[in-house]
Amino acid sequence: MGGPSVKTTGARTRRSLLERAATALGSGTSSDNAAVRNLATADRLEAKYDATEALSASLPHNPTKPAEYVQGGQVTPAPEGAHAAPDNLDATASTISEDNTSDKNGSKATPGTNPNNGPLQRHRIDSGGRAITTNQGVPVADNQHSLRLGERGPTLLEDFILREKITHFDHERIPERVVHARGSGAHGYFECTEDITALTKAAPFAKVGKRTPVFVRFSTVAGERGSADAVRDVRGFAVKFYTDEGNWDLVGNNIPVFFIQDAMKFPDVVHAVKPEPHHQMPQASSAHDTFWDFISLSPESAHMVMWQMSDRAIPRSYRTMQGFGVHTFRFINAEGAATLVKFHWTPLLGTHSLDWDEAVKINGADPDFHRRDLWEAIEGGAFPEYLLQIQTFTEEQAAQWSFDVLDATKIVPEELVPLRTVGRMVLDRNPDYFFGETEQVAFCTQHVVPGIDFTNDPLLQGRNFSYLDTQITRLGGPNFHLIPINAPVAEVHNNQRDGFHQHGIFRGRVNYEPNSLAGGCPFQAGARGFSSFAERLLAQQATAEPTKLRAKPEKFADHYTQARLFYASQTPVEQYHIARALRFELTRVQTQAVRARVVAMLRNIDEGLAATVARDLGMALPEPLPMARAPVEAPEVAVSPALSLAARPGDGRILARRIALLVGDGVDGAALESVYQALVQAGAVPRYVGARLGVVQTSSGDALPVEVTIEAAPSVLFDAAMLPPGAGAAATMAADGLALEFVQQQYRHCKPLLVPIGAALLLEAAGVTTLPEDGGDPGLLFVPDDQLAGAGEEFIRRIALHRAWQRQTEPPLV
């Protein structure tokens, strides 16, 4: 028996290919008349056979084969693959019955298209006005009861509705990410704002004004999926660009360096920071023995530890957090020239952090603090916005520096290579479905597009393998790119078929390349496709083949120069916070030898820091750790103000900042309303906060609604507060322990406070003795009660300062 591509035989007069195709395609093959159908089918099969022969014959050999080989020491750029179009589309069809349609089959494939790529609306589901069905589309009459034998009898195995529902429920969870398990996501767009086509041909930068859709996932690193947000940890900052030339994943962090230099150590550092395996504690914390044991024996982590112990590791919001690509990448332009590049995301609202005591309390009051902040900001129209800034430099420049740009524990100081703004990213849409989007999104560092390429950074090279490998396990196989959130908007055409969860229905019998039976399609793209940068490797081969070895370059051995740079660049308050963080972390370490080793490492960074930490731990200063290589005596940059959070205060807006206006019976309602409306106009989120829900009576007898209680929304959930105008309300609150604690913590955490003069007694009852004439605290704004109606503008200016860190003392006075 012959298949559909076998030539039919018979004594019928042969007609031209076009004649037979026209007859066959004229609905004859789907006719209800058997005689008509048989004749048409025979014609169509014969036409298909001849068309297949003609298509295959149009490619008598593979003309691109010689270009695969180095000829005379020269590499030929990959040419576009040979291909040809069929005269009859049946030549490339899987079956001639593809014209037979139904409500399920629909119409046949449109030539040269993949409808699985495109906007997400084709996947969005709304069940409004619809009845419940099974997964097979069968309407469910009763969704309340399982099928039983009698009123009190056993449940029956035949209840396929129950079994389907329970089975699906039992399998709803998928493996969480090994790292970055706790995350929050948002949709948005990237807009190119500067022409850099001289540097790169990458699609997002093709022209000024071009917008590319993005999906961003922020995350903690060490904690599990159900852990808290405001822990001390690195934050993931991963951006998926859905470009018209494929997906580009810029998978970075909020810290520009990492703990290790080689991917070989990645499992070790993650094992060390994760809960200790014998009792699975602590959760989402580096304050334990195994982490600091590893760190103190891996001095290359010294620079990263300075960042992690700084306020960078407890950001106020994902909206006030920088992002970095961490590694050095390459830009490739249309001529094939390469430029080294580092990527930076800078928030327009500035870089701001929490206080550690505040972060600890937030984790109890609202473990979803950062997730809620991001969601509510976008829902409220306060769209987070970030500048994409780059540092570009040549290999010749990099070779002159005292550090190696392939070392992921090093930065390129901005004083050496200033940041250049090339675009902006706006996050303007929350996901519809957390699991389907934020949880199933798969980022891989290896996902790049033409114009972006890798360097030989050994950590990046390992990540390129690891990220793909982990998605295969987590998302159930190699077809995770078909999950809607991962699918590119650029059409996918290749021969990668089958596997778990394959969604595509491929037309034709060809699943290989090169081929002639499908006219050579899909064919290699040649010059318009991605090609790896090879010039430097060829230059090395011209002298000698690279030697296989397991070692690091000499400059990688300098572990302390940039750790010193970071610490020296912090403000005195930030340096104090680093020392305090180290004290907290090492106090939780039970092994004295580990604590001593960490302090010995700190002596190689800053003697004053080491002495402070040793004193706070009640120990003598140990000898400094031996160094693999002495730090650079005269580094290119000794102090970089750009490394301080204070260097980026933001644009002065207070979008989505949460402001508490304390209320009680007897408050001045008019003054409160004036400040409230000023805050709303500024984009903040004010709330009337009282002892109980319901209403309070203003001094004029009006009812003022209490929006949230002090008990449900403690001080740590607000960025600033206004004390109640009206002596009666202030006096009542001064007798309320929760209200006093609210005021105390607002003050202790250095937050702005608007204090009506009549409410100063509440401030004093909370233990705050600073008076208006004392000055020196920009976070305290004292205003006479009769002038409160005009105080909103100045209060907003104080809020924009974020914190009055000058107020902080050790130990806290309040």
N, C-alpha and C positions, 0 to 999 in steps of 0.2 A: 504494500500500500504506500502510495506516495504522500508526502506532506504537501502543504500549501505552496511551497516554492518549487515543486516538481512540475516539469513541463507536461501538460495534458496532450493526449494523442487522439487522432481521429481523422476521418477523411474530409472534414469540413474545410472549405476554402479559407485559407488564412487571410485575414484582413490586416490592415496596418495597425500598429501599436495604438495610435490615437483613436482609431475607430473602435477597436475592441475595448479600450479603456472607457470610452464614452458610453458604449452600450452597457458595460458592466456597472458603471457608476450611475446609470439612469434608473436606479431602484430595482433593476431586474433581479439582483441577488437576494432581495428581500420580498420578492413577489409571492403572493399566496398561491399562484399557479405553478405547480411543480415543474411543468415542461419549460415555462419561461424562466423559472429560477435556475434549473439545471443548465440551460443553454447560457444564461448570463454568467453563471458561476464558472463554467468551463472557459468562457471568453476572458473572464477576469483573472482566473488563475494563469492562463496562458500569457495574458498581458503582464501580470506580476512577474512571471518567470523571465520574460524578455526584457522587462525594465530592469530587473535585477542583474541580468547578464550585461546590459548596456551600461549600468552604473558601475559595476565592477570593472568592466573593460575600460572605463574612462580613467582608471587609475592603474595603468599597466605595471608600475613599479613604485617604490617608495622614494620620491625625489629628495626627501629631507635626510635620508640615512647618512650620507657623508658628513653632514654637519654635526653629527653626534661625536665625532672623533677629533682629537687634536691633530692638526696637519702642519708639519713644519714648525712646531712649537707655538702655533697660533690656535686660539680657541675661536670657533665661529659662533656668533650669537645664535641662540635657538631661533630657527625660522618658524613661521606659521605653518601648521600642519597642512598637508595636501588634502583637499576636499572637493567634492562635486555635488551638485544638486540633481536629484532624480527627475526624469521626465514624467514619471508616474509615481505618486506618493505611495502606492501600494508596494513599491519596491522595498520600502523600509518599514512596512507595517508588520506587526506581530501576526495579524489575522485579517483576512478580507472581510470578516464579519463585523469589523469595527463600526460599520455604518448602522448596524442594528441597535437602536437606542431603547432605553427604558427610563423609568423614573430614577433608577439606581445608576445605570450605566452612564446616562447623559450622552453627550456627543463625544466623538473621537478627539484625540489630542490635536491641539493646534500646532502646526509645524514650528519647531524651534522655540517652544515655550515650556516653562515649568511654572504652573499656576500655584505651586506650593509656596512660592516666595512672593512676598508682598505685604501689604498692611495687615495689622493684627485683627481688624474688624471681622474678617471671615472666620475667626476662631472664637469671637466673643459670644456668649450665650446669655439670653435673658428669658426666664421662664414665666414672665408675667402672663396671666390669663390661661396658663396651660396646666393640664393635669399631670400628676406624677406617673412616670412610666418606669419599667425596668430598663436595664442597659440595652436590652434588645428592642426597646420601643413599645413594649406591651403595657397598656394602661393598667395601673394598680388600683383595684377597687377599694382595698382596705389596707391602710398603712399603719394601723394601730395594733393589730393582733397577728400572731403566728397561727398557723393552721394546726388545730389540735383534734384529737379523737375524743369528742365529747367536751363538755364545759370544763371539767377538771382533769381531763385525760392528758396523755403524753403528746408532745409536739411531733408532727409527722415529717419524716424525711423527704416526702414528696413536695414540701413547701419550697419550691424553687425561688420564690420571691424572697423569703427569709434567708435562704442559703446564699443567694447572690448578694443581698444587702450586707450580711454579716461577713462574708468572704471578702468583699471589697473593703469593708471597714478594717478587717484584720490586716490588710496589705496596703493601707493608705500611707504609712510612713516609709520613707526611703532613707538610706544611710545619710547622715549629716556629713557635712564637710569635715575633714580631719582638722583643718584650721579654717578660720573665718566662718565658723558655723552660724554665729549670731549676726544677722545682717538686716539691712533695710534698703529698699530700692525705690527708684523713681525714673520716669521717662522724661526726656527733654530733647534739646537740640544743641548742636555745636555750630557756631557761625564763624567763618573765617573773616578776620578783620584786617589782615595785612598780607600783601602779596609776597609769598616766599617760594614761588615756582622756580626761582633760580636755585633753591636748595633742595626741593623735593617735588616729585610728581604725584605724591599721595593725594588721593581723591578728595579728602576733606579740605585741602588747601588749594584746590584747583583754581579758584578765583575768589576775590574779595566779595563778601556777601553770601557766598554759598552756605546753605544750611544742611547739616547731616543729622539724621535722627540718632539719639543715643539712649542707652539705658545704663544707669549708674547704680552700683551696689556698694554701700558703706558697711563696714563690719568691724567687730572686734576680732582678735586673732586666736587667743588661747581658750576662751570660754566655749561651752557647749551651746547648742541651739536655744536652750531655755535659760541661759545665764543672764545677768543684768548688763545694762548698757554702760553705766558710768564707772566701770572698773578702770584700774590703771593698766593700760595695754596699748599696743600698737593698733591703729585703725586701718582697715583696708579701704582703698579708694580705687575701685575698678570701674572703668568706663568702656562700654561696648559701642563702637561707632558702626552704624549700619550704612556703610558707604555704597556707592553705585559700582564699586569694584570689589565688593566683598566686605566681610566683617574685620574690623581692626579692634583688638582688645588691648587697651593700655591698663595693665593690671599692676597698680601701685599701692602705696601706703601713705599715711599722713606723716611719715618720717622718711627722709631721703636716703637713709643708709640701713644696713641690716646687721645682724649679729655675726654672720659667718661670711667667708669668702668663697667657699666652694660648696656646690650642691651635695657633695659627699657627706657633709655635716648637717644637712637639713633634718633628716630624721632624728639626729641626736639632740639638736636644740629644741625641737618640738617635743620630743619625749621628756626632756628636762623641765620644760615649762608647764607641761600638762599635769593634771593631778597625779600625785605619786601613786604608782601602781598597786602598792600593798593595801592602801585604804581609800584610794580615789579621792583624796583631798590635797590641796584646797581647789575650789572651783574658780576658774577665771582669775587667777592670781599668780603672780611670780614670786610672792613672798613666802618661799619655802626652800628647803635645803637643796633639793636636786637641781633647781634652776641656778642658784648661786654657786653651787659646786661646779657645774658646767662652766658658768661664766668666768669664775675665778681661775679656771684652768684653760680658758680660751681668751687670752688677752686681746685678740682681734675684735672682741665684742665691746671693748672699753668705750669706743665712740658711741655705739648704739645705746649702751647702758646710760650714758649721759642724757641722751634724748628721751629714753624711756622713763627715767627718773625725773625728767622735767615736766612742766605743765603741759607739754605737747601730748602726753599720754592720758590726760583727763580733759578733753576738749569740752567747751560749753555746749557745742552743737556740731552736727555735721555741716551746718551752714557756715560755721566760723572755724573751719579746719582746712589747712593746706593739704594738697595731695602731691605726690612725687612719683615719677616713673622708676625711681631708685637706680636702675641700670643706665649705662651709656648705650644708646642705640645709634643707628646710622640713618640719615636722610640720603636718598638717592634721587638725583634729578633726571630730567629727560635725556640728558647726554650720558648718563651712567656714572657721573661724578658723585663721590660720597663725601658727606660732612658728618662729623660726630655730633650727637645731640643728646641733651637731657631735658626731660619734661617736668614742668611745674604747674600745678593748679593753685590759684590764689583767690580766696573768697573776697567778694566785694565788701562784705560786712566786717572784714577784718579777722584776725586770728585771736581768739579768746578762749580762756580755759575756766575750769572750775577750781575751787579750793578743795584740798584733799578731804578735810573734815566734812565739807559739804557733799562731796561725791559719795562718801560712805553713807551718809544719811539719805541721799537721793536713791541709792540702790534699795533701801528699805521702803521709802515712800512711793517710788515709781520706778520699778526695774526697767520699764520701757521708755525711759526719759528721752533718749535720743531718737528712738523710733517715733514716738509721739510728736516730738518737736518737728521733725521733718514732715510728717504727714499733715500736721495741723498748719504748718507754714504754707505748704502747697495748697491745701484746701482753702486757706484764707487769702490766697492770691499773692502771698509774699514769696515769690518764686526765688529759690536759691540761685545765685549766679556766681560764676567763677571765671577768672581770666586764665587762658592757656598761655603760659610763658615758656620760652625755650632758652637754653644756652647752647650755642653752636661753636665748634672749634675744630681745628684740623688735627690730624695725627701728629703732625710736626710740632704743633703747639703743645699737645698733650705730652709729648716725649720730653719736653723741657721742664715739666713740673716735677716737684719732689714726691708726688704721689702718683699712683697708677689709676687711670680712669676706668680700667677693667675691674677694679677692686670695689665691690659693693659696700664696703665699710667706709668709703671715702666720698666726700662731696667735691664739687668744683666750686670754690667760694665765688660769690657774686662779684667780689672785688676784682677777680681775675676775668670772669666772663659775665657781664651784666645780663639780667633777664630781658628778653625781648617779647613783648606781647603780640601774639599772632591770631588770637581768637577768643571767643567767650562761650561759655556753656551755661544754659539756662534749664533748670529742672521745673517743668510746668504741668506735669501730670502724675498723679498717684496711680499705682497699679490697680487693676480691677480685682485681681486674685493673687494673694500673696504666694501661695504654693506654686501656681502655674507660672508666675513671673519671677519674683524675688528668690524663691527657693530653687527653682529649676534652671535659672539662668546659669550658663556655664562659661566661665572666662578661662581663656588659655593664652599664655604669653606668646605662644607660637602663632596665634592668629594675627597676621600682619597683611598688609596690602602692598601693591607696587608703590615704591617710594619710601617704604619703611623697611629697615633690615636690622639684623642683630649684630652685636659685636661678639668677641670671644670671651666675654665675662663668664667665668666658670659657674657662677651661681645662676645666671640667666640661662645658660645652656642646659643646666639640669632642670630648671623650671619648665623649659620648653618640652621636656619629656614628661615631667611629673604631672603637669596640669591636665594634659590630654589623658594620661593614664588614669588619673583619679576620676575624671568625668565618666569614663567607660564603666567603672565600677558603680559609681554613685547613681548614674542615670540609666543603667541597665543595658549598656551595649554601645556600639560605635555609631548608632544613629541619633545621638542626642542633638545633633544639629537640626533635626526635623522638628524638635519641640518648638512651638511657635515663637517663644521669646528668643530662642537661639538662631532661628532661621534668618539668613540674610535677606535684604531686599533685592540684592543682585541675584539673578537667576543662577541656580546650580545645575550644571550639566557635567556629568562624569560617568564612569562605569563602576562606581562603588555601589553594589547592589546588596540585597538580602540583609541578614542580621536581624536581631530582635527589634521589634517596633518599626519596621520599615513601612512608611506611609505612602511612598510613591508607587504608581502603576506605570511601569516603563513600556514604551512602545518599541517594537522591533525585536530582532533576535541577536543583535550585536551588543556585546558588553565588554569590548576590548578595543585597544588602539595600538598600532594602526589597523585599519580595516578598509575594505572597498565595498562591502555589502551594505554599509550605511552611508556610502559616499564619503568615508573618512571621518564622519562625525560621531561624537564631538572631537575636535582636533585641537592640538596644542596651539596656544594663543600667540606664541612667538614674542616679538618685541613688545607687544602691549600687555603681556602677562608678567607675573612676578618672576624675577630672576635674582638670585643671590649675588651680592657683591663679591667679586673674586680677585680684584686687582692685587691686593696685598698678598694673598696666598701665592699667586703666580710669581710675584716678585721674590718671595722667599724660595720658591722652587727653582728660580733661575740660578741660585747659588748652591743650595743644598736642600735635600728633603728634610722637613722638620723631624726632630727626634722624638720618639715616643717616650714619655716620662710622666711621673707623678710628682709634681712639685709646683711651687708658686714662684712668681717673679720676686726679685729682691725687694722692690718697693712695697710689696704686700706686707713685709715684715715690720714696717713702722706702724705700731698699734696705738700710739699715744699722741702724736702731733695734732691730729684733728680732734681727738677727745679734749685736749687742752684748748684748742681753738673754740670749740663749742662752749665749754664752761666759762672761758674768759669773756665770751661775747654776751653772756647773760647779764641782766640787770641784777643789782644786789638782792631784790626780792626773789627773782627766779633762782639765783644761786642758793638762797635760803631754802626754797622749796625743794631743790635737788637734795640738799643735805637732809632735810626732814623726810623726804621719800626714802632715802637710803637708810635712815635710822629706823623707819617703820618696817621696811622690808627685812633688814638684817636682824631686827629684834625678833621677827618671826622665825628666823633660822635657828635651829636648835644646836647645830654642831659648831663649837667654838672655832675649830680649825678653819672652817669655811668662812666664818665671819672675819677672822684674821687675814685670810688670803684676799678677801675682797678689799679690805682696808689697805693691805699691802699694794694692791693694784691701784687704788685711788692715789697713793703717794706718787705714782708715776704721772698722774694727771694734774693734781693740785695739792700741795702740802697743807694748805689751810682747810681744804675740804676734808682731806683724810684726818686731820687733827680733830675737826669738829665731829665727824662721825665716830671716831675712836672714843672721844670724850663722852658722847651720848650713849655709846654702848658699854661704857665703863671698862674700857680696856686700854692697855698701853699701845703706843704706836709700834707696829711690827716693822721689820726691814722692808724696803720696797721690793716688789717682785723683780726678778731678773728680766731683762728685756731682750727680745730676739734681735732688735736693732735699735740703736739710740734714736730718739726723736730728732727731727730736723732742727739744727741750731738756729737757723734764720729762715723760717718758713715764709712762703710768698705772702701769706696773710696771717697775722697774729691775733687780730680781733676783727670780727665781722658783725657789725650791728644788725645785719639782716637776719641773723640766726636767732634773735630775740623775738618773742611774740609781740613785744611792744613796738617792733618796727612796722607792724601792719595793723594800725588801729581801726582801719575800715573807713568807709565813706561817710560816717556820721549818722547813718540811718539806724533805726531801732526796730526794724521789721520783725514781727512775731515775738518780740521780747515780752515776757509775762510780768505784769506789774500788779502788785497787790495794793488795793486801797482799803485799809482797815476801817470797819464801820461798826457802830453801836448806837443805841438810842441816844438822841440828842446831837447827832452830827449835823454839820452845816451842809445840807444837801446841795445847795447852789454851788458852793465851792468845790465839792466833790465832782459834781456833774461837769463843771468847767474843765477840771484836770482830766477827767475821764475822756471827754470828747477830744481834748488836745492829743491825748495818747492814741486814741483811735485814728485820728487824722494822720498821725505820724507812723501808722502801721503797726503799733504795738497792740498787745492783747491785755487790756486792763480787766481786773475782776474785783467786785465788791466782796471782801472777805470778812466774815463775822463769826460769832461764837456758835450760832445755830442757823439753819436754813429758815427761810420765811422772809419777814421784812423787819426793818428797824424804823423807828419814828425819827424823822429829822427834827431839827430845832424849830422848823416852821410847821410841823404837824403832818408833813407828807410821809407816805410810805415808801421806803427805799428797799428794793429786793436784795437779799443776800444771795450772791451767785455761788459761793462755795464756802465751806467752813475751814477754820484754822486746823481742825483735826484732820480733815480729808486732804487739805492742801497746805502742808507746812511750809515754812519759810524757804526751804531749799529748792522748792519748785518755782520760785519767783526770782526775777532778776533785780527787782527794786521794789520799794514799798513807800506808800504815803501813810503817815500816822493820821488818826481820825481828827478832823477839825471839830472843835467843840470840847470845852473842858469837861463836860459831863460824860461824854463818850470816852474820853481819854482816862478819866478817873475810874470808870467802870472796868475798862480793859486793864488798868494798872493792878486791879485785884484779881485778874484772871491769869493763872500760871501759864496756860498755853499761849496767851497773848504776849506775856512777858518773854517766854521762850522764843516766840516768833521774832520779836524785836531784837532780842539778844543775838539770834543767829543771823539776822540781816546785817547787824553791825559786825559780828565776828567774821563773817564771810566777806566783809569789805564792800557791801552792796550800797548803791545810792539810796538815801532816805530823805524824803520830803517831810519836814517836821514843822507843822504849824506851831507857832509860839505857844499857843494854848495847850498843845499836846506834849510840851517838853517834859512835863511831869511823868508821862509814860516812858519816855526815854530814860529819865533818871531812875525810875523804878526798876528798869531793866538793867541798871548798873552802868549806864553810859553817862559819863560826867562831862563830856565835851560840851562847851557852851558856845553860842553863836560868836561871841567875841574872841574865842580861842583861835579860830581859823586853822589852817593847815590840813584840813580834811575836805577835799573837793567832793567827796561823796555825801557830805551832810549839807542839806539845804534848809536853812531855817527861814521861815517866811511869816510875817505878821498875819494873823487870821483874816484881817480885812483886806489883805492883798493877794489872797490865794487864787482869786479868779484869774490873775495874770501870771501865775507861777508855772504854768504848763511848759512854756517854751524853755525856760531855764532848767526845769526838771528833766526834760528830754535831752538837753545838752549834757547833763550830768550822767544820765543813763548811758549815753553813747560812749562815755569814757570807760564803761564796763565795770571796773572795780577801782576802789580807792585803796590800793595795796599799802599805801603809807600808814594805814590804820593798823596793820597787822603787827602783833607783838608775840614774843615767845617767853613764857607761856601766854595764852590769851588772857586779857584783862577782864573780858566779859564772857 
